[in-house]
Amino acid sequence: MFLSIGAILIITSLLIYGIVMFVTPQSYKAEANRNFSKNAEQLAEALQKAARDEAEKIITAFCLENNATVSLQGEGESHTFGKIDVLQKGSTEKVGATQTVSSVIRFIDSDTPYSLMMAQGMKGVNEMAAVFKRLLPWIFLLIVLISIIGSFLCSRILARPVLQISRISKRMSELDMTWHCDVNRTDELGVLAKSLNTMAEKLNGTMSELEGANYQLQEDIKKEKEQERQRRTFFAAVSHELKTPITILKGQVESMIYGIGDYKNKEKYLPLTLETIERMENLVKEILTVSRLTSDDFRLVKQSVNIRLSVCELMDVYAPLAQKKNIRLDSGALCDVVIQVDRKLFEKVISNVLNNAIKYSPDGAEVKVKLTAEALLIENTGVHIPEDYQENLFAPLTRVEASRNTHTGGSGLGLYIVKTILDLHGLSCTIQNSAHGVCFTVYFK
């Protein structure tokens, strides 16, 4: 930019100086010729109105005023006024050639025609051209100096914002948007800087949104992979859970059909077979419930539910089971709490927890239910959960009893269903060992 501006300034200045050096003398000469011709005509008119004796005075004044030479010839006489060499040189000079005007006049006191020749020297024009030529080297040096200073200043003024914008563009190419273009100008570079700032803000916002969307996508992919892993684990466990009772059921039925050993007594083994079928039926129902809750098209039907009423109704339902094991149900601290939930699903949560509390508690234990505005607590006494099982209590088909006894243990899906329902509602829950037993808590907030 510096070299380009300097070269343009030098060439332009020299071109202008050359034009001035050529045109100025020519223009001066043309203007001088026009003025001399006009003055010569006025002289001729003045002489024709004057007497012969007055002619010399008029011509002398004209020569002094116009730096001219005048020749007057007639009746055998010839008089020259001014410098004679101007008429002798004629047009031998170049740009300063002599300007000559001829005229024929008659004085008022004589009928004799006189030849009047007027000439003006153009020595000043020649001198002007010579001065231009002598000053050319110094003018050239001055032009170069001014061009260097001017091009340096212009390049600094123009190149600085361009270089800054260039550096910013490089950072943009590297997707670095942590910058701001501080070019406070009102010209095209200022408009470009403002456009870059606006574009950077929009790109930064878009990139932030894309990063957030990408992070969310990665989380969704991880969640989907985890769900897929849980599905495979779930169906593998379900297959194992169904295989055992089916094998037992098949052996019992075949033994009764063929009358093998004690199985001839069908009245004894048919109730056991029915009990096995009922356990399988319950397991299938639980599996269908899990499948329905985890399907993509499942939607909650929320409504305002008084949790205290639901707890009281379910405690009445499980009262006979508690009496059978001589377990005391304590519901002394129940507040009126109304929240937006799916009634059937939330009552299933309470039902599963109450069922587990009664089922896993020893005879003569106590089940306490407490309801506050913040949480629902169900605590059963006389039993604790081993630490090894606490982390996986909500996993599908997980039982605290290592023996997996179907008489004292359930299907292993109860707490998994409870956790799934609460997750759908956006509620959290915990199971912890308390001072007297195990406490299950659902948090409403």
matplotlib code that plots the C-alpha trace (Angstrom):
import matplotlib.pyplot as plt

x = [0.0, 2.9, 4.6, 1.4, 0.3, 3.9, 4.1, 0.7, 1.5, 4.9, 3.5, 0.5, 2.5, 5.1, 2.3, 0.6, 3.9, 4.7, 1.2, 1.7, 5.2, 3.9, 0.5, 1.4, 3.8, 1.5, -1.5, 0.5, 1.6, -1.9, -3.2, -0.4, -1.1, -4.8, -4.0, -1.4, -3.7, -6.4, -4.0, -2.5, -6.0, -6.6, -3.3, -4.2, -7.6, -5.9, -3.4, -6.0, -7.7, -4.5, -2.2, 1.2, 3.0, 1.1, 1.9, 5.4, 4.1, 1.3, 3.5, 6.2, 3.6, 2.3, 5.8, 6.5, 3.2, 3.3, 7.1, 6.7, 8.4, 6.6, 7.7, 6.1, 6.8, 5.4, 6.4, 10.0, 10.3, 10.8, 10.8, 11.2, 10.1, 11.3, 13.8, 14.7, 16.0, 12.5, 11.5, 14.8, 14.3, 10.9, 9.8, 13.2, 12.4, 10.4, 7.8, 8.6, 8.4, 7.7, 4.1, 3.7, 0.7, 0.6, -1.8, -2.3, -3.3, -3.9, -3.5, -6.2, -3.9, -2.5, -3.9, -0.7, -1.0, 1.4, 2.4, 2.3, 4.1, 3.8, 5.8, 6.0, 8.8, 7.9, 11.2, 9.2, 7.6, 10.9, 12.2, 9.1, 9.7, 13.4, 12.5, 10.2, 13.0, 15.6, 13.2, 12.3, 15.0, 14.1, 10.4, 11.0, 12.8, 10.0, 7.4, 9.2, 9.6, 5.9, 4.8, 6.8, 5.4, 1.9, 2.0, 3.4, 0.6, -2.1, -0.8, -0.7, -4.3, -5.6, -3.4, -3.8, -7.6, -7.1, -4.3, -6.5, -9.4, -7.1, -5.9, -9.5, -10.4, -7.6, -9.0, -12.4, -11.1, -9.9, -13.4, -12.1, -14.9, -13.4, -12.5, -14.0, -12.9, -12.2, -12.2, -14.1, -14.5, -17.5, -16.1, -16.3, -13.7, -15.8, -18.9, -16.9, -15.7, -19.2, -20.4, -17.6, -18.6, -22.3, -21.4, -19.1, -21.8, -24.3, -21.7, -20.7, -24.4, -25.0, -21.8, -22.9, -26.3, -24.7, -22.3, -25.3, -27.2, -24.2, -23.8, -27.5, -27.2, -24.3, -26.2, -29.2, -27.0, -25.5, -29.0, -30.3, -27.3, -27.9, -31.6, -30.7, -28.3, -31.0, -33.5, -31.1, -30.3, -34.0, -35.1, -32.3, -33.3, -37.0, -36.1, -34.3, -37.2, -39.8, -37.6, -37.4, -41.2, -42.0, -39.6, -41.1, -44.6, -43.8, -42.2, -45.2, -47.8, -45.8, -45.4, -49.1, -50.0, -47.8, -48.5, -44.8, -44.2, -46.1, -47.4, -50.2, -51.9, -53.1, -55.2, -51.9, -49.9, -52.6, -52.7, -48.9, -49.1, -51.8, -49.6, -46.7, -49.0, -50.2, -46.6, -45.9, -49.1, -48.0, -44.6, -46.0, -48.3, -45.3, -43.4, -46.3, -46.5, -42.8, -43.2, -46.1, -44.3, -41.1, -42.8, -42.3, -46.0, -46.8, -48.4, -49.3, -52.9, -52.3, -54.9, -55.2, -54.9, -55.2, -52.3, -53.7, -56.9, -55.0, -52.7, -55.6, -57.4, -54.4, -53.6, -57.2, -56.5, -53.3, -54.6, -55.6, -52.1, -50.6, -52.9, -51.9, -48.3, -49.3, -47.8, -49.1, -49.9, -49.2, -50.7, -50.9, -49.0, -50.9, -51.3, -53.6, -51.3, -52.7, -50.4, -50.7, -50.0, -51.4, -53.7, -53.5, -49.7, -49.0, -51.3, -49.3, -46.2, -47.7, -49.1, -45.8, -44.0, -46.6, -46.6, -42.8, -42.8, -45.3, -43.8, -40.2, -40.9, -40.8, -43.9, -44.8, -43.0, -44.4, -45.0, -45.1, -46.5, -45.8, -47.1, -45.9, -46.1, -42.5, -42.5, -44.1, -42.2, -43.0, -40.8, -40.9, -39.1, -37.2, -35.2, -32.2, -30.9, -27.3, -25.0, -24.1, -27.7, -28.5, -27.0, -29.0, -32.4, -34.1, -32.6, -35.0, -35.3, -33.2, -34.0, -32.4, -32.6, -29.8, -31.9, -34.6, -37.2, -40.6, -42.5, -40.8, -39.6, -41.5, -40.8, -38.0, -39.8, -41.7, -39.1, -38.1, -41.7, -41.8, -38.7, -39.9, -43.2, -41.6, -39.1, -42.0, -43.5, -40.2, -40.1, -37.2, -37.1, -34.6, -34.4, -32.2, -31.7, -33.1, -32.5, -35.3, -35.6, -35.8, -37.3, -38.6, -39.1, -40.8, -40.0, -42.7, -40.3]
y = [0.0, 2.4, 1.7, 2.0, 5.3, 6.7, 5.7, 7.2, 10.4, 10.8, 10.0, 12.2, 15.1, 14.9, 14.6, 17.7, 19.6, 18.6, 19.8, 23.1, 23.5, 23.0, 24.7, 27.8, 29.4, 28.6, 30.1, 33.1, 33.6, 33.3, 35.8, 38.2, 37.9, 38.6, 41.7, 42.9, 42.5, 44.5, 47.3, 47.3, 47.9, 50.7, 52.3, 52.2, 53.8, 56.5, 57.3, 57.7, 60.3, 62.2, 64.5, 63.4, 65.6, 63.8, 60.3, 60.0, 60.9, 58.4, 55.6, 56.2, 55.9, 52.6, 51.1, 52.0, 50.7, 47.4, 46.8, 46.8, 48.0, 50.0, 50.8, 53.6, 54.0, 56.3, 59.0, 57.9, 58.1, 55.3, 55.6, 52.9, 53.2, 50.8, 47.9, 47.2, 43.6, 42.4, 43.0, 41.4, 38.2, 37.6, 34.0, 32.5, 32.1, 29.1, 29.5, 33.2, 34.1, 37.8, 38.8, 41.1, 43.1, 45.2, 47.9, 50.8, 54.2, 57.8, 60.8, 63.4, 66.1, 63.9, 61.6, 59.7, 56.1, 54.9, 51.3, 50.6, 47.4, 46.6, 43.8, 42.5, 40.3, 37.1, 36.8, 36.5, 33.3, 31.8, 32.7, 31.2, 27.8, 27.9, 28.5, 25.5, 23.4, 24.6, 24.0, 20.5, 18.6, 20.4, 20.0, 16.3, 16.0, 17.9, 15.7, 12.5, 13.8, 14.9, 11.6, 9.5, 11.4, 11.3, 7.6, 6.7, 8.6, 7.2, 3.7, 3.9, 5.3, 2.8, -0.2, -0.3, -1.1, -3.4, -5.3, -5.5, -6.8, -9.3, -10.6, -10.9, -12.8, -15.2, -15.8, -16.2, -18.9, -20.7, -20.4, -18.0, -15.5, -14.0, -10.6, -7.2, -5.1, -1.6, 0.3, 3.5, 4.9, 6.0, 5.0, 1.6, 0.1, 1.2, -0.4, -3.6, -3.6, -3.2, -6.0, -8.3, -7.5, -8.3, -11.5, -12.6, -12.1, -14.1, -16.8, -17.0, -17.3, -19.9, -21.9, -21.8, -23.1, -25.8, -26.7, -26.9, -29.0, -31.2, -31.7, -32.5, -34.9, -36.7, -36.9, -38.3, -40.8, -41.9, -42.1, -44.1, -46.5, -46.9, -47.5, -50.1, -51.8, -51.8, -53.3, -56.1, -56.7, -56.6, -59.0, -61.4, -61.3, -61.7, -64.7, -66.3, -65.5, -67.1, -70.0, -71.4, -71.4, -72.7, -75.6, -76.3, -76.1, -78.4, -81.0, -80.9, -81.3, -84.1, -86.0, -85.7, -86.8, -89.9, -90.6, -90.5, -91.1, -88.9, -86.7, -89.3, -87.3, -84.5, -82.9, -82.1, -80.8, -78.9, -76.1, -75.8, -75.7, -73.0, -71.0, -71.2, -70.0, -67.1, -66.0, -66.2, -64.2, -61.5, -61.4, -61.0, -58.2, -56.4, -56.8, -55.4, -52.5, -51.7, -52.0, -49.6, -47.1, -47.1, -46.9, -43.7, -43.0, -43.2, -40.0, -39.2, -38.2, -35.7, -34.4, -32.9, -35.7, -35.6, -37.8, -38.3, -39.9, -42.2, -43.3, -44.0, -46.0, -48.2, -48.7, -50.1, -52.4, -53.7, -53.9, -57.6, -58.5, -56.6, -58.3, -61.7, -60.9, -59.1, -55.8, -52.5, -49.8, -46.3, -43.3, -40.7, -37.9, -37.3, -33.8, -32.8, -32.6, -32.0, -32.3, -32.8, -36.5, -39.5, -41.0, -44.6, -44.6, -42.7, -45.0, -47.9, -46.3, -46.2, -49.7, -51.2, -49.6, -50.6, -54.1, -54.3, -52.8, -55.4, -58.3, -57.8, -56.9, -59.6, -60.6, -58.1, -55.2, -51.8, -49.8, -46.0, -43.6, -39.9, -37.3, -33.7, -30.9, -31.8, -35.6, -38.9, -41.3, -45.0, -46.8, -50.5, -51.6, -54.8, -55.1, -53.4, -53.5, -54.7, -52.0, -54.2, -54.0, -50.3, -49.0, -51.4, -51.4, -49.6, -51.8, -54.2, -57.7, -56.9, -58.6, -58.2, -61.9, -63.8, -66.9, -65.2, -67.0, -66.4, -66.9, -64.0, -62.0, -60.5, -60.3, -57.8, -55.2, -53.4, -50.7, -50.4, -49.6, -47.1, -45.4, -45.3, -43.7, -41.1, -40.2, -39.7, -37.2, -35.5, -36.6, -38.1, -40.8, -42.5, -45.7, -45.6, -47.6, -45.8, -46.3, -48.8, -50.2, -49.0, -45.7, -45.0, -41.3, -39.5, -35.8, -33.6, -30.6]
z = [0.0, 0.8, -2.5, -4.5, -2.9, -3.3, -6.9, -7.7, -6.0, -7.8, -11.2, -10.7, -9.5, -12.3, -14.8, -13.5, -13.4, -17.0, -18.1, -16.3, -17.8, -21.3, -21.1, -19.1, -21.6, -24.5, -22.6, -21.7, -25.3, -26.6, -24.1, -24.9, -28.6, -28.1, -26.0, -28.5, -31.5, -29.7, -28.7, -32.3, -33.7, -31.2, -32.3, -35.9, -35.2, -33.1, -35.8, -38.4, -36.3, -35.6, -37.7, -39.0, -36.4, -33.5, -34.8, -33.2, -29.8, -30.0, -31.4, -28.7, -25.9, -27.4, -27.6, -24.0, -22.8, -24.7, -24.9, -28.7, -31.9, -34.5, -38.1, -40.0, -43.8, -46.5, -49.1, -49.1, -45.3, -42.8, -39.0, -36.4, -32.8, -30.0, -30.3, -33.9, -33.1, -32.4, -36.1, -37.2, -35.3, -36.6, -36.0, -35.5, -31.8, -30.7, -28.1, -27.7, -31.5, -32.3, -32.8, -35.8, -36.9, -40.2, -41.2, -43.7, -42.3, -43.5, -41.3, -41.2, -42.6, -45.5, -48.2, -48.5, -47.3, -44.6, -43.9, -40.2, -38.8, -35.1, -33.4, -29.8, -28.5, -26.5, -24.5, -21.3, -22.6, -23.4, -19.9, -18.3, -20.0, -19.1, -15.4, -15.4, -16.8, -14.3, -11.4, -12.5, -10.5, -7.3, -7.9, -8.5, -5.2, -3.4, -5.1, -4.0, -0.4, -0.1, -1.8, 0.7, 3.7, 2.3, 1.3, 4.8, 6.5, 4.2, 4.5, 8.3, 8.4, 5.9, 6.6, 10.4, 10.4, 7.5, 9.3, 12.5, 10.4, 8.8, 12.2, 13.3, 10.2, 10.9, 14.4, 12.9, 10.6, 13.8, 15.3, 18.0, 18.7, 21.9, 20.3, 19.4, 16.4, 17.8, 14.5, 15.2, 11.7, 9.7, 6.3, 4.6, 6.9, 9.9, 8.3, 7.7, 11.3, 12.7, 10.4, 11.6, 15.3, 14.5, 12.6, 15.5, 18.1, 16.0, 15.2, 18.9, 19.9, 17.2, 18.2, 21.9, 20.9, 18.8, 21.6, 23.9, 21.4, 20.8, 24.6, 24.9, 22.0, 23.6, 26.9, 25.0, 23.3, 26.6, 28.1, 25.1, 25.4, 29.1, 28.5, 25.8, 28.2, 30.9, 28.4, 27.5, 31.2, 32.0, 29.3, 30.1, 33.8, 32.9, 30.7, 33.6, 36.0, 33.7, 32.8, 36.4, 37.2, 33.7, 34.2, 37.6, 36.3, 33.4, 35.7, 38.0, 35.3, 33.5, 36.8, 37.5, 34.0, 34.2, 37.8, 38.9, 42.6, 45.0, 42.1, 41.7, 44.5, 42.2, 45.0, 46.8, 43.9, 41.9, 44.4, 44.2, 40.5, 40.6, 43.0, 40.5, 37.7, 39.8, 40.5, 36.8, 36.1, 38.6, 37.0, 33.5, 34.7, 36.2, 32.9, 31.0, 33.4, 32.9, 29.1, 29.1, 31.3, 29.2, 25.8, 23.8, 23.3, 27.0, 28.5, 32.1, 32.9, 35.7, 38.0, 41.5, 44.0, 47.8, 48.8, 52.4, 51.1, 48.8, 51.7, 54.0, 51.3, 50.6, 54.3, 54.7, 51.8, 53.3, 56.9, 56.6, 55.4, 58.2, 60.8, 59.4, 60.4, 63.5, 62.1, 63.4, 60.8, 62.2, 60.2, 63.0, 61.1, 57.8, 56.5, 53.6, 50.6, 47.1, 44.1, 40.4, 39.6, 37.7, 40.4, 39.4, 38.9, 42.2, 44.1, 42.6, 44.1, 47.5, 47.1, 46.1, 49.0, 51.6, 50.2, 50.5, 54.0, 55.2, 53.3, 54.4, 58.0, 60.6, 62.6, 65.3, 63.6, 62.9, 59.7, 60.1, 57.5, 57.7, 55.2, 55.2, 52.6, 51.5, 51.5, 52.1, 54.4, 54.9, 57.5, 58.5, 61.6, 62.5, 59.3, 57.6, 54.1, 53.6, 52.3, 49.3, 48.0, 48.7, 45.4, 43.2, 45.0, 42.1, 39.4, 37.7, 39.2, 42.2, 45.5, 48.9, 49.6, 47.9, 47.9, 45.8, 47.8, 46.1, 49.3, 51.1, 48.1, 45.2, 41.5, 41.9, 39.7, 42.4, 43.3, 39.7, 38.7, 41.7, 40.5, 36.9, 37.9, 40.0, 37.3, 34.9, 37.4, 38.0, 41.7, 43.6, 46.2, 48.5, 50.6, 53.6, 56.8, 59.8, 63.5, 63.7, 60.2, 56.6, 55.5, 52.0, 51.2, 48.2, 47.9, 46.5, 45.8]

ax = plt.figure().add_subplot(projection="3d")
ax.plot(x, y, z, "-o")
ax.set_aspect("equal")
plt.show()
